[in-house]
Amino acid sequence: MEFEELLEIAKSKANPWQIAKHTVVGKVGTALLTDKGNIYTGIDIDVPCAIGFCAEHSAIASMLGNGENRIVKAVSYSAKYGVIAPCGRCREFMYQINKENLDCQILLKDGAKTLDELLPNRWK
């Protein structure tokens, strides 16, 4: 699967809506492609007090719930900023669920990079 198709899937998930006074979900959509060819998606959950959930974590939880943990490609899309890189916490999480995810290609605004390139000083 090409990044363009994965990007369109991530974009389709980035539809922000307010579900409570201080809680907005769906500002970011993520699409992951696994080594088995399956796609998993997620959205962010932005709540007060820093207890939210990134879209990447949401997609990974869905993937893990289906017995997979090897990511081949990943795209995150912000309704406000367009294509975005996963935050440091998400990068580390991707690595911790399967060390082979260092080879995962992650789409950025200026092309793709591997998780290894985006996470040079990872926790061992």
GROMACS elastic network, one bead per residue, 0.5 to 0.9 nm:
[ bonds ]
;  ai    aj funct       b0    kb
    1     4     6  0.83751   500
    1     5     6  0.68997   500
    1     6     6  0.73452   500
    1    33     6  0.81310   500
    1    37     6  0.82397   500
    1    73     6  0.89433   500
    2     5     6  0.57443   500
    2     6     6  0.67397   500
    2     7     6  0.88216   500
    3     6     6  0.50161   500
    3     7     6  0.58805   500
    3     8     6  0.85833   500
    3    73     6  0.78219   500
    3    74     6  0.83944   500
    3    75     6  0.77013   500
    3   107     6  0.71990   500
    3   112     6  0.89720   500
    4     7     6  0.50495   500
    4     8     6  0.63349   500
    4     9     6  0.88409   500
    5     8     6  0.51896   500
    5     9     6  0.65095   500
    5    10     6  0.88502   500
    6     9     6  0.51464   500
    6    10     6  0.63330   500
    6    11     6  0.86673   500
    6    30     6  0.88615   500
    6    31     6  0.61397   500
    6    32     6  0.76023   500
    6    33     6  0.77960   500
    6    39     6  0.83583   500
    6    73     6  0.84049   500
    6    74     6  0.77854   500
    6    75     6  0.66721   500
    7    10     6  0.50496   500
    7    11     6  0.60589   500
    7    12     6  0.85728   500
    7    30     6  0.84035   500
    7    31     6  0.72933   500
    7    74     6  0.87689   500
    7    75     6  0.60000   500
    7    76     6  0.75931   500
    7    77     6  0.73566   500
    7    83     6  0.81861   500
    7   107     6  0.84607   500
    8    11     6  0.50140   500
    8    12     6  0.61827   500
    8    13     6  0.88997   500
    8    31     6  0.89300   500
    9    12     6  0.51621   500
    9    13     6  0.67553   500
    9    29     6  0.82479   500
    9    30     6  0.79149   500
    9    31     6  0.63110   500
    9    41     6  0.79141   500
    9    75     6  0.89179   500
   10    13     6  0.53672   500
   10    14     6  0.67104   500
   10    28     6  0.80970   500
   10    32     6  0.86756   500
   10    41     6  0.70797   500
   10    42     6  0.82067   500
   10    43     6  0.88371   500
   10    75     6  0.65433   500
   10    76     6  0.61543   500
   10    77     6  0.58136   500
   10    78     6  0.88206   500
   11    14     6  0.52430   500
   11    15     6  0.81162   500
   11    28     6  0.81840   500
   11    29     6  0.61867   500
   11    30     6  0.79180   500
   11    31     6  0.87835   500
   11    76     6  0.80983   500
   11    77     6  0.57326   500
   11    78     6  0.76803   500
   11    79     6  0.75233   500
   11    82     6  0.84025   500
   11    83     6  0.88343   500
   12    15     6  0.71737   500
   12    29     6  0.73671   500
   13    16     6  0.87821   500
   13    26     6  0.66648   500
   13    27     6  0.85114   500
   13    28     6  0.72731   500
   13    30     6  0.72600   500
   13    31     6  0.86111   500
   13    41     6  0.76490   500
   13    42     6  0.72886   500
   13    43     6  0.65206   500
   13    77     6  0.84422   500
   14    25     6  0.88002   500
   14    26     6  0.50625   500
   14    27     6  0.53293   500
   14    30     6  0.81299   500
   14    43     6  0.69716   500
   14    44     6  0.87179   500
   14    77     6  0.66966   500
   14    78     6  0.63198   500
   14    79     6  0.54856   500
   15    25     6  0.79597   500
   15    26     6  0.50794   500
   15    27     6  0.60382   500
   15    28     6  0.76572   500
   15    29     6  0.79466   500
   15    43     6  0.88461   500
   15    79     6  0.68148   500
   16    24     6  0.65119   500
   16    25     6  0.55573   500
   16    28     6  0.77545   500
   16    79     6  0.73789   500
   17    23     6  0.85685   500
   17    24     6  0.55213   500
   17    25     6  0.56378   500
   17    26     6  0.64874   500
   17    27     6  0.77522   500
   18    21     6  0.73712   500
   18    22     6  0.76758   500
   18    23     6  0.57647   500
   18    25     6  0.63989   500
   18    26     6  0.88927   500
   19    22     6  0.80887   500
   19    23     6  0.57341   500
   19    24     6  0.59068   500
   19    25     6  0.71657   500
   20    24     6  0.71784   500
   20    47     6  0.88804   500
   21    24     6  0.84923   500
   22    46     6  0.83115   500
   22    47     6  0.63305   500
   22    48     6  0.63946   500
   23    45     6  0.74757   500
   23    46     6  0.56683   500
   23    48     6  0.69249   500
   24    27     6  0.73187   500
   24    44     6  0.84494   500
   24    45     6  0.64456   500
   24    46     6  0.52886   500
   24    47     6  0.67515   500
   25    28     6  0.80089   500
   25    43     6  0.68875   500
   25    44     6  0.56294   500
   25    46     6  0.57497   500
   25    47     6  0.82905   500
   26    29     6  0.63349   500
   26    42     6  0.85036   500
   26    44     6  0.53255   500
   26    45     6  0.67033   500
   26    46     6  0.83201   500
   26    55     6  0.79544   500
   26    78     6  0.86694   500
   26    79     6  0.83045   500
   27    43     6  0.72586   500
   27    44     6  0.63640   500
   27    45     6  0.81196   500
   27    46     6  0.81919   500
   27    55     6  0.87386   500
   27    77     6  0.84393   500
   27    78     6  0.58648   500
   27    79     6  0.55878   500
   27    80     6  0.75101   500
   28    42     6  0.83120   500
   28    43     6  0.56149   500
   28    44     6  0.55328   500
   28    45     6  0.87678   500
   28    54     6  0.79258   500
   28    55     6  0.60230   500
   28    56     6  0.89019   500
   28    76     6  0.67598   500
   28    77     6  0.54747   500
   28    79     6  0.62099   500
   28    80     6  0.85399   500
   28    84     6  0.89134   500
   29    41     6  0.71513   500
   29    42     6  0.57705   500
   29    44     6  0.68438   500
   29    55     6  0.56987   500
   29    56     6  0.79282   500
   29    59     6  0.88406   500
   29    75     6  0.83141   500
   29    76     6  0.57111   500
   29    77     6  0.53139   500
   29    78     6  0.65916   500
   29    79     6  0.81623   500
   30    40     6  0.81120   500
   30    41     6  0.53769   500
   30    42     6  0.52185   500
   30    43     6  0.63493   500
   30    44     6  0.85639   500
   30    55     6  0.55228   500
   30    56     6  0.56996   500
   30    58     6  0.82818   500
   30    59     6  0.65477   500
   30    74     6  0.72639   500
   30    75     6  0.56080   500
   30    77     6  0.63165   500
   30    78     6  0.88994   500
   31    39     6  0.65565   500
   31    40     6  0.57041   500
   31    42     6  0.67821   500
   31    55     6  0.87743   500
   31    56     6  0.79192   500
   31    59     6  0.68989   500
   31    73     6  0.83336   500
   31    74     6  0.58879   500
   31    75     6  0.54170   500
   31    76     6  0.65782   500
   31    77     6  0.87481   500
   32    38     6  0.80535   500
   32    39     6  0.54170   500
   32    40     6  0.52032   500
   32    41     6  0.63227   500
   32    42     6  0.87840   500
   32    56     6  0.82753   500
   32    59     6  0.69429   500
   32    60     6  0.78978   500
   32    63     6  0.84491   500
   32    71     6  0.65376   500
   32    72     6  0.75224   500
   32    73     6  0.58263   500
   32    75     6  0.65932   500
   32    76     6  0.87620   500
   33    36     6  0.81076   500
   33    37     6  0.61474   500
   33    38     6  0.56949   500
   33    40     6  0.67250   500
   33    70     6  0.86441   500
   33    71     6  0.58853   500
   33    72     6  0.55674   500
   33    73     6  0.50991   500
   33    74     6  0.63889   500
   33    75     6  0.89648   500
   34    37     6  0.52554   500
   34    38     6  0.53598   500
   34    39     6  0.64590   500
   34    40     6  0.80887   500
   34    63     6  0.83852   500
   34    68     6  0.74937   500
   34    69     6  0.75639   500
   34    70     6  0.55999   500
   34    72     6  0.51840   500
   34    73     6  0.70913   500
   34    74     6  0.89797   500
   35    38     6  0.74650   500
   35    68     6  0.86466   500
   35    69     6  0.87412   500
   35    70     6  0.58785   500
   35    71     6  0.61791   500
   35    72     6  0.56508   500
   35    73     6  0.88230   500
   36    68     6  0.82874   500
   36    70     6  0.83377   500
   37    72     6  0.87146   500
   38    63     6  0.87310   500
   39    63     6  0.82212   500
   40    59     6  0.54957   500
   40    60     6  0.74020   500
   40    62     6  0.64328   500
   40    63     6  0.58692   500
   41    55     6  0.79094   500
   41    56     6  0.80289   500
   41    58     6  0.73338   500
   41    60     6  0.80099   500
   41    62     6  0.74362   500
   41    63     6  0.83904   500
   42    54     6  0.82441   500
   42    56     6  0.62895   500
   42    57     6  0.73884   500
   42    60     6  0.77471   500
   42    61     6  0.85076   500
   42    62     6  0.76982   500
   43    53     6  0.82844   500
   43    54     6  0.68809   500
   43    56     6  0.73843   500
   43    57     6  0.85005   500
   43    58     6  0.61387   500
   43    59     6  0.73358   500
   44    52     6  0.74987   500
   44    53     6  0.54996   500
   44    56     6  0.76660   500
   44    57     6  0.81711   500
   44    58     6  0.70120   500
   45    51     6  0.88333   500
   45    52     6  0.52722   500
   45    54     6  0.64597   500
   45    55     6  0.73922   500
   45    58     6  0.87115   500
   46    50     6  0.80898   500
   46    51     6  0.78943   500
   46    53     6  0.66268   500
   46    54     6  0.79322   500
   47    50     6  0.67215   500
   47    51     6  0.63139   500
   47    52     6  0.50931   500
   47    53     6  0.82860   500
   48    51     6  0.67084   500
   48    52     6  0.73436   500
   49    52     6  0.79469   500
   50    53     6  0.87952   500
   53    56     6  0.83729   500
   53    57     6  0.65398   500
   53    58     6  0.69177   500
   54    57     6  0.52309   500
   54    58     6  0.63630   500
   54    59     6  0.88172   500
   54    86     6  0.87004   500
   54    87     6  0.86041   500
   54    90     6  0.75278   500
   55    59     6  0.62282   500
   55    60     6  0.85558   500
   55    76     6  0.76112   500
   55    86     6  0.89187   500
   56    59     6  0.51589   500
   56    60     6  0.60809   500
   56    61     6  0.85379   500
   56    74     6  0.86317   500
   56    75     6  0.88141   500
   56    76     6  0.73549   500
   56    86     6  0.71282   500
   56    90     6  0.63618   500
   56    91     6  0.89147   500
   56    94     6  0.86211   500
   57    60     6  0.50041   500
   57    61     6  0.60210   500
   57    62     6  0.86289   500
   57    90     6  0.66071   500
   57    93     6  0.78227   500
   57    94     6  0.85720   500
   58    61     6  0.51853   500
   58    62     6  0.64623   500
   58    63     6  0.87728   500
   59    62     6  0.51634   500
   59    63     6  0.62393   500
   59    64     6  0.86929   500
   60    64     6  0.60309   500
   60    65     6  0.84020   500
   60    68     6  0.89268   500
   60    69     6  0.77359   500
   60    71     6  0.89782   500
   60    93     6  0.88785   500
   60    94     6  0.78905   500
   61    64     6  0.51384   500
   61    65     6  0.60472   500
   61    66     6  0.86938   500
   62    65     6  0.50562   500
   62    66     6  0.65032   500
   63    66     6  0.52220   500
   63    67     6  0.66764   500
   63    68     6  0.54901   500
   63    69     6  0.65823   500
   63    70     6  0.89583   500
   64    67     6  0.50740   500
   64    68     6  0.51271   500
   64    69     6  0.58385   500
   64    97     6  0.89136   500
   65    68     6  0.74859   500
   66    69     6  0.89096   500
   68    71     6  0.85039   500
   69    94     6  0.86189   500
   69    97     6  0.62788   500
   69    98     6  0.61769   500
   69   101     6  0.84243   500
   70    94     6  0.88100   500
   70    97     6  0.80587   500
   70    98     6  0.62229   500
   70    99     6  0.86985   500
   70   100     6  0.69600   500
   70   101     6  0.59980   500
   70   104     6  0.84039   500
   71    74     6  0.72499   500
   71    94     6  0.79920   500
   71    98     6  0.84208   500
   71   100     6  0.82834   500
   71   101     6  0.56899   500
   71   102     6  0.89742   500
   71   103     6  0.84060   500
   71   104     6  0.58137   500
   71   105     6  0.84774   500
   72   101     6  0.70985   500
   72   103     6  0.71803   500
   72   105     6  0.62047   500
   72   106     6  0.85775   500
   73   103     6  0.88946   500
   73   104     6  0.53387   500
   73   106     6  0.57481   500
   73   107     6  0.77589   500
   73   114     6  0.89456   500
   74   104     6  0.72361   500
   74   105     6  0.63999   500
   74   107     6  0.64631   500
   75    83     6  0.73293   500
   75    84     6  0.78441   500
   75    85     6  0.79439   500
   75    86     6  0.85252   500
   75   105     6  0.88210   500
   75   106     6  0.60350   500
   75   107     6  0.53766   500
   75   108     6  0.78229   500
   76    82     6  0.83466   500
   76    83     6  0.58788   500
   76    84     6  0.56309   500
   76    85     6  0.66408   500
   76    86     6  0.69277   500
   76   106     6  0.85518   500
   76   107     6  0.77177   500
   76   108     6  0.85528   500
   77    80     6  0.86381   500
   77    81     6  0.75630   500
   77    82     6  0.52363   500
   77    84     6  0.57647   500
   77    85     6  0.85568   500
   78    81     6  0.51206   500
   78    83     6  0.61623   500
   78    84     6  0.65395   500
   79    82     6  0.60383   500
   79    83     6  0.88032   500
   81    84     6  0.70819   500
   82   109     6  0.80766   500
   83   107     6  0.74774   500
   83   108     6  0.61218   500
   83   109     6  0.57383   500
   84    87     6  0.88325   500
   84   107     6  0.79852   500
   84   108     6  0.60822   500
   84   109     6  0.69389   500
   85    91     6  0.89928   500
   85   106     6  0.75650   500
   85   107     6  0.74201   500
   85   108     6  0.59179   500
   85   109     6  0.83537   500
   85   118     6  0.88644   500
   86    89     6  0.79211   500
   86    90     6  0.57273   500
   86    91     6  0.60822   500
   86   106     6  0.85220   500
   87    90     6  0.53472   500
   87    91     6  0.62614   500
   87    92     6  0.87529   500
   88    91     6  0.50208   500
   88    92     6  0.61694   500
   88    93     6  0.84956   500
   88   118     6  0.86145   500
   88   119     6  0.76958   500
   89    92     6  0.52650   500
   89    93     6  0.61373   500
   89    94     6  0.87208   500
   90    94     6  0.61235   500
   90    95     6  0.86189   500
   91    94     6  0.52288   500
   91    95     6  0.64508   500
   91    96     6  0.87592   500
   91   115     6  0.69207   500
   91   118     6  0.75630   500
   91   119     6  0.66219   500
   91   122     6  0.88934   500
   92    95     6  0.50916   500
   92    96     6  0.60954   500
   92    97     6  0.88097   500
   92   119     6  0.72777   500
   92   122     6  0.67078   500
   92   123     6  0.74790   500
   93    96     6  0.50188   500
   93    97     6  0.63338   500
   93    98     6  0.88913   500
   94    97     6  0.56584   500
   94    98     6  0.68587   500
   94    99     6  0.81234   500
   94   101     6  0.64395   500
   94   102     6  0.81485   500
   94   115     6  0.82822   500
   95    98     6  0.55161   500
   95    99     6  0.51373   500
   95   100     6  0.74472   500
   95   101     6  0.56420   500
   95   102     6  0.62686   500
   95   115     6  0.78762   500
   95   116     6  0.87450   500
   95   119     6  0.86918   500
   95   122     6  0.83327   500
   96    99     6  0.62440   500
   96   101     6  0.85746   500
   96   123     6  0.87154   500
   96   124     6  0.87397   500
   97   100     6  0.89811   500
   97   101     6  0.80475   500
   98   101     6  0.55828   500
   98   102     6  0.82506   500
   99   102     6  0.61101   500
   99   103     6  0.87446   500
  100   103     6  0.60655   500
  100   104     6  0.77868   500
  101   104     6  0.50037   500
  101   105     6  0.87528   500
  101   114     6  0.86940   500
  101   115     6  0.69219   500
  101   116     6  0.82220   500
  102   105     6  0.84417   500
  102   114     6  0.64513   500
  102   117     6  0.81757   500
  102   119     6  0.82740   500
  103   114     6  0.55448   500
  103   115     6  0.61677   500
  103   116     6  0.65076   500
  104   113     6  0.81851   500
  104   114     6  0.53557   500
  104   115     6  0.56097   500
  104   116     6  0.79933   500
  105   112     6  0.59918   500
  105   113     6  0.55474   500
  105   115     6  0.65553   500
  106   111     6  0.84116   500
  106   112     6  0.52675   500
  106   113     6  0.54177   500
  106   114     6  0.58733   500
  106   115     6  0.66665   500
  106   118     6  0.88736   500
  107   110     6  0.80400   500
  107   111     6  0.58608   500
  107   113     6  0.66765   500
  107   114     6  0.87772   500
  108   111     6  0.51704   500
  108   112     6  0.54466   500
  108   113     6  0.72551   500
  109   112     6  0.80596   500
  113   116     6  0.81109   500
  113   117     6  0.62931   500
  113   118     6  0.71147   500
  114   117     6  0.52188   500
  114   118     6  0.65480   500
  114   119     6  0.86806   500
  115   119     6  0.58987   500
  115   120     6  0.85440   500
  116   119     6  0.51746   500
  116   120     6  0.60559   500
  116   122     6  0.88790   500
  117   120     6  0.59246   500
  119   122     6  0.57316   500
  121   124     6  0.88655   500
